[in-house]
Amino acid sequence: MLGITGARGATITDESGKEYIDAISSWYTCVYGHCNPYILEAVSSQMQVLDQVVFSGFTHEPAVRLSEALIEILPQNQGKLFFSDNGSTATEIEIKMALQYHFNRGERRNVLLAFEEGFHGDTFGAMSVSGLSVYNGPFEDLFLEVKRIPVPTKANLPAIREQLNELLHTHAIAGFIYEPLVQGAAGMKIHDAAGLNALLAILKAQGVVTIADEVMTGFGKTGSYFASDYLDEKPDIICLSKALTAGLMPMAVTTCTDKIFEAFYSDQIEKGFFHGHTYTANPLACSAALAGITLLRSDEMQANIQRIIRAHEEFDNRLSQHPMVKNTRQIGVIYAFDIAISMDRYGDLRDKLFGQFMERGIFLRPLGNTIYLLPPYVISDTQLEAVYSAVLEILDSYQTKAHISKEVSG
Ligand SMILES: *Cc1c(COP(=O)(O)O)cnc(C)c1O
């Protein structure tokens, strides 16, 4: 464990005073930079006025203003919002919404559909819909019933269509949960937008509630505000967290269309949606989120996003021919590639890589043999170049066979 004592902009500082470039925005959260003065100012003024209050029977200005700001940037079909605390909880809520939506309409649909390697969080519903993971073994017997399909490619689409038609015939599918276009924890795997559109169209025609988990992809990372912006088929429900609050504090929002909302809006109390956390819509978190959206929409931040996209594209020209590199991929400010290394040489490659980057003052978290970059939008050109150079330098060090066996087995 390394003690971290400070963070500012794109850097974090450890207890010995050593600085690291945060090349993954501390798990996709602080995209406007750590301790961004504009966010800090917004939260500290809010703090003087209203710190926390029950969000049941009460409402407050930061929540109302945030809701309005979100509705403005979300896909146009989104009309209503539900607040909670973190990405996993946003997933629980979306699952409950999808199940109860059918229940309220007098239909029992108890099966969920998800992508094979998805990640949606660590609570029970979220674990259930995530792809099977070695960490979830002890709980698998207790999971919700979930059917899984592979992510679409041009080649496998006909096969998935067939699989879907079969599943829709044999199971009462309530909802389909997906990370749109890029699966984060699976290793920043990018899939085909046209294929996803086709699947969403089939599912919508069968009344399946479509749920985009934009916890990772939201707020500019794909180059647009949301990954769903690239798809013609808009989801019925969207989950947001991580960069929602600019990395300042935990909060999540699950949004839905008016059509979903209508199924809950009733004088019969049991038709309502019952899910409330103590810190729901905390005013400080709302004010951080609101300030974050103002920054996201600014010309300056949009220019930063475009600057990183172009820099990644140029880096890709340098990197994609490297003999140690395969499957380079990019969407927006997300850039990833796999290290071409045979499994028998693999050993503790991930930990070795992590250490090598940290030595060079770069904080990255390789996923298996995948290295991905998701820098804060405010990262400077010099910092970005330092990250790229470290990647190339480390890859070069793996090129000599002798070195590989020494590093990986030793
Ligand atoms: C991180 C993540 C979650 C879980 O969010 P937590 O706040 O860590 O509970 C869910 N879905 C996706 C796509 C994520 O990246």
The ligand as an ORCA input file, in Angstrom:
! r2SCAN-3c Opt
* xyz 0 1
  C     -17.136      1.369    -11.798
  C     -18.314      0.865    -12.512
  C     -19.474      0.455    -11.819
  C     -19.544      0.408    -10.324
  O     -19.439      1.685     -9.760
  P     -19.013      1.826     -8.214
  O     -19.209      3.281     -7.932
  O     -17.590      1.397     -8.130
  O     -19.918      0.969     -7.419
  C     -20.561      0.048    -12.566
  N     -20.518      0.033    -13.903
  C     -19.431      0.421    -14.602
  C     -19.464      0.389    -16.094
  C     -18.282      0.831    -13.930
  O     -17.197      1.198    -14.619
*
